[in-house]
Amino acid sequence: MFTYSRQISDLPKTQVLVVGSGSAGATAAITTARLGADVTLVERYGFMGGISTQVLDTFYGFFTPGSQSRKVVGGVPDLVVDELIRLKAAIYRPNTYGAGQGITYDPEILKIVWERLASQAGVRILYHTLVVDVVIEHGNLRGVIVANKSGLFRLLAEVVIDASGDADVAALSDAPFESAKDGPIQSLTTTFKLVNVDVERAQQVKKAELHALMAATKGYDLPRKEGSVHITPLPGVMATNMTRVTGIDPTDVAQLSQAELEGRRQALEYVRFLVERVPGYEKAALGGLSTQIGVRESRRIIGEYRLSRADVLAARKFDDAIAQCGAPIEEHHAGQDTRWEYLPDGETYHIPLRTLLPQKVDNLLVAGRCLSADHDAHASVRSMGQCMAMGQAAGVAAQLSLETGKSPKEANVAQVQARLRNLGAILD
């Protein structure tokens, strides 16, 4: 018989705990700390950024698509973009599919930008640390249990922001949610970069021609007969969004592990196709794979309001708006193509504060792709620009909760909106 015991030690209590440092969590932590709160940020990797620095290289959602581009995300997210531009590590470029102007950046530089802004704001960063349980007292969330190489620790907080992507804290707190068990979720993608590309010649191959080559060429296993390959701020480097791994529940670690293997297998096949069949890539080589496979969708909380497909396509407005979005529904389903559905030209819908408030749990906000939305609405609102805007709003609501001593669910919406506008957020 084996016995095992590990004492749980206490870490210093914090006012606001942010779990996950992706585009939502990083922005939430920076925002809250800049407003004066004591903030601890817990991150399982050894760097900030989440999907923004380990999978993708483009911020979408800052601008509306359509005949005239309009900026709809501002405030703390602008600090990130401005610093990338200052460091000559970002460029503006139109999206291949017309989803609005994107901001393509060097993910390695973005890691440093996130850290600089967080450190300047006074955020306490705890890397290589995973949340494994929650602390509930009298039905209220009081903190989390974390694990790392130093042991097991209790970390208490007055307000918790779950920006884990997978709604880990909300799920551990028994907040209701939807997941792969409740219906289809979007496919996963391993991105990769190619070096030594003749970029000028590669750019002459337009989207339709690339897709036609994929459809017509034999001898390659390409599950997705479309996808994009685009320029980066680095000379001779092109980045892709091509692979497609389907039928995976990202919260099942066995399935997720197999997805990692399959994503990298597919990536090498797409590299072979580009090098052998597409002009401009003849001398190219694989220059890097995403740190982990990109997860578009997993758990979605059931919040005080659930954003719907009808809300998106009708460009619906809400009294408790904390951000807006003009991105189309972009569903990466199990087929060979992607389903796109657009809002009316130039329109946006509002993201309500209530979508960040899980039912049945107090002292908890979520931010990012684990918000309360149905499958189709989620396929629009998950853009990183909107995740940053949600993080900013969660940070403001958390700070207001500290000041008033009230749960985030009791937040004065007008005060939240006024503070967001003071930061530079664009709500209308």
N, C-alpha and C positions, 0 to 999 in steps of 0.2 A: 504494500500500500504506500502511495506517495501522499505526502502532505505538503501544502504550500501556503504561506501567508506573507503578505506584503503590507506593511503599515502605510496608510495614506497620510501624507504630510500636508500641511497647509501652506499655500502660497499667499503672498500679501493680497488682501482684498482690494478690488478695484471698483470704481464707480460704474464703468461701462466695459463689458467684455464683448469683443468682436471675435467671432469664430469663423476663420477663413479669410484669406487676404487676396481674393480675386478682385476683379474690378469693382464689385459691389462692396466687399468687406474692406478693401484698402481705402476706398473713398469714405466709407462710414467711419472708419477709425480716424482718418485725417480730419474729417469734418468735425467730429465730436471733440477731438483734442484741441483743435483750433478754437472751438467755442469755450474751452476752459475746463473740460472734464478730464478726470484721471482715467486713462484708457489703456487696457491691455488687449493686445492682438495675438491670438493663437493661430499658428499656421503649421500644417503637417510637413511642408517642404522646407528647404533651407533658403527660400527667397520669397519675396512678395509677388503678387500678380495673378496667381491662379492660371486660368485659361489664357489670360492676356499675355503671359510670359512663358508659358510652357506648350501652348498649342497654336494660338493664333497670332497674327501680326498686324491686324487692322481693327480699328475702332469703327463700327457702324452704328447708326442711329443718331449721330450728332446732327445730321441733316435729313430733310425730307427728300424722297425721290420725286420724280415727276418733271414737269416742264420748267419749274423754277425751284431751285434748291433753297431751303429755308433752315436756319439753324434753330434747333429745338432743345439742345442740352447745353447748360452753362453753369458757371459757379466753380466749385472746387475741381470738377473735371477739366475745366479750362487750364488750371494750373499744371495739370499733367501734360496736356498737349503743348502748352507754351514752353515748358521745359524741354520736351522732346524736340520741338522746332529749334529752340535756342542751341541745343547740342547737335543740330543738323542730323538728327536721328529719326525724322519723320517727314513724310510727303503726303500731300492731298492727291487722291486719285478717284475717278468715277468707278463705281462698282460694276463688275462684269455683267451682272444681271439687272442693272438699273434699280438697285435697292437704295440708292442715295449715295452721295459722295462719302468716301471712306478716308480714314487717316491711317496710312500704313507706316509702321515704325519698326525700329530694330528692337526685338524683345529683350536682348541682353542689356541694352541701355535703359529700357523701361524698368527692368528690375531695380536698377540704381535710382531712377527717378522716383519710383514708389517709396523706396527706403529713405531717400533724402527728405521727401515731403513728410513722411511719417515721423522721422527723427526730429525734424525741425518743429513739428507740432507737439512733440513730447510723448508720442505713443510708445508704450512699453511692448516690445516685440518678443514673442516666445516662439522660436522656430522648432522644427523637428518634434512637434507636440500634437497629439491626437486626442480629441474628446472621445471618451469611452462611456460616459454616463452623465447623469444630471443630478443636481441636488434640489429636491422638492421639499418645501416646508409649508404645512397647512394649505396645500394645493397651489402654492406659488413657486415659480422657478427662482431659486436663490443662487445658482451657480452650476458649475460642472466639475466632473472628475476627468483629469487629463493624465495621459501616460506619455513618458518619454524615457530616454536612456538614464535619466536621474531617478526615475521611480514613478510612483503614483501620487497625484496631488489633488487636493480640493482647492478650487479657485472660485471664491464667492464674488458676486457682483450685484449691484442694485438693478441694473438693466443689462440684458443680454441681446446682442444682435446676431442672429444666425445667418451668416453669409457663406455657409459651407457648400452651397450649390445643391447638395442632396438633402437639405433640410434635416441634417443629422440631429441637431439639438431639439428641433420641434418634434421629430419622431420619437426621440428618447423621452420627451416630456409628455408623450401620449396626445399630442395635438393631432387632430384628424388630417389626413392627407390622401392624395391619389398617387398611384405609382404604376409601374408596368403591369402589376397584377390586375389593374382596373381597366386596362385598355391599351391601345397602341401608344408607343413612345417613339421619338425620332431616332434615326440611326446614329451610330458613332463614327467618328472619322479620325484617322491618324494623318496628320499633316506632315509634309516634308519640304525641304528646300533643295534646290539644285544650284551648284556652283559652276563656274566656267561656262556660263551660257552666253551665246551671242544675242544679247538682249534686243538689239535693233532688228535682227532677222526674226527672232521669236515673237516680237510684238506685231509683226506683219501677219502672223497667223491669227485670224480673228476667231471669235468664239464659235461661230457656225462651222467654220472649216475644221477646227479642232474636234468638235463633236462629230462631224461627219467622218473624220479619220478614225475616231474611236469606234463608231458604228460599223465601218466598212472593213477595218483591218482584222485579219484572222491571226490566230496563234497567240493571243494574249488573253489572260483572265482579268477582265475589267468589269467588275460588278456594276459600276456606275458609268454610263456612257455619256457623261457630261463632266461637270466640274470646272474649276478655274485654276489658272496658273497666272501669276501676276508679278509685276515689278516690285522691288523693295528699295529702301534707301541705299543699299549696298551694291556696288558695281559688279555686274556679272552674276548676280544672285536673283533667282526667281523662286517664289513661294507658291505652294499648291493647296487646294482644298478638293480632293478627288476621291479618296478611298471611301468605302461604305461598308460598315459592319452592322448587320441587322439582327433583330430577334434577341437582343441582350437586355437584361435587367441590370443596370449599372450599380444597384445596391446589393447585388449578389456577387461576392468577391470571386467565386469560382468562374462565373460567367464573364466577369470583367477581366479576369486573367486571360481567359481564352480570347477575348476581344483584343487584348493587347497583342497577342501572338498573330492573330488574323490581320489586324491593322498593319503591322509591320510587313507581313508577307505581301499584302496588297500593295503597299507603298513601293516595294522593290519592283513589283510587276509594272506599276505605272511609270516608274523611272525607266525601265527597260523600253517601254512603249515610246516615251518621249524621246529618248536618245536615238532609238532606231528608226522612228517614223515621222518625227516632227521637225521641220526646219528650224535651225537656231540652237538645237540641243545636241548636235552631233558629238561635241566634245565635252558635254556636261557630265557631272557626276553627282551622286547623292551627297549633299552637304550637311545633312542633319535631319533627324526625326523629332517629332514632338515628344516632350518629356513623358507624357502619358497620352493615351487615346482621348480625343475630345468628346465629352459627353454633352449633348444638347439638352437632354431632358431626363429627369428621374422622378424624384418625389416633388409634387406640387401641393403645398398646404391648402387646406380649406380655411379660408380667412373670413373676416367679417363681411367681405364682399368678394365675389368670384368674377374676375374679368372674363368676358365671353367673346366668342367669335362674332356675335352680333354687335357687341360694343365696338370691336375693332373695325369691322367693315362699315358701320354706320358713323364712324368718327365721333363716338359718344363723348360728351363732356360731363364732368362730375364736380360737385361742390367741394369735395375734399381732395382735389387734384394736387399731387405732389410732383408730377412730371408729365411730359407728353411724349407721344411716339407717332411717327408716320411710317414706320417700317411695314412692309407687306407681310402677310402670312407666308412663311417660307418653310414648307414642311419637307424634310428629308425622310421620305417614307422608304419602304423596303424595295421599291421598284428601281428602275435604271435612271429615272429622271427626278426632278424636284417640283413640287406643286407650289405655284406662286399665285397669291390673290392680293390685289392692291386696294388701298383706300381710294376714295375720290381724289383726283389730282390736287396736290398741295395740302391735303387735309391731314389732321392728326386727331388722335383720341387721347383722353386723359388717363393717367394711372392713379387710381384712388389710394389714399393713405390706408384705407381698410384692407387692401390686398396685401399689406405688409403685416397685418395683425392676425396671428393664428387664433382660431377659436379654442376655448377651454383652457388657455394658458395665459397667465398674466406675467408682466415684466419681460416679455419677449417680443422682439420684432424680427422679421426676416427681410432680407434684401437680396436681389439678384434673381436667378432663374428658379428659385424655389418659392416664388410668390404664389398667390392664389389666382389661378387662371385655368381655363379649360385648355385642352390640347391645342386647338387652333389659335386661340389668343396667345398662348405661350409661344407658338411658333413665330409670332411677331414681336412680342415684348421682350424676348430674351437677348436682344442685341446689347453689346457691351456699353454703348452710350446710355441706354436705359438702365442697365444694371448699375452704372456709376451714379445716375440720377436717383435711383432708388436708395443706394447706399448713402448718398448725401441727405436724403429725406429721413432715413432711419436715424442717422446721426443727429439731425436737428430734433427729431421727436424724442430721442433718448436724452439729450441735454435738457429739453423742456421738462421731461419727466423727473429728472434730478431736481430741477429748480422748484417744481410744484409739489413734489412728493406724491404725485398721482401716477397711476399706471399709464403706459402709452396709449391704451384704449380710451382713456379719458382726456386725451390731448385736445387742447383748444386748436381746432383746425386753422382758424384765422391766424393764430400766432405762429403755427408751423409754417404756413404759407408766407407770412411776412418775413420770417427769418430766412426762408429759402430765397426769396427775392432779394434780400439784402446781400446774400452770398453771390448772387448773380444767376440763380436758377431761372429758367424760362418756363413759366407755367401756362402762358397763353399767347 
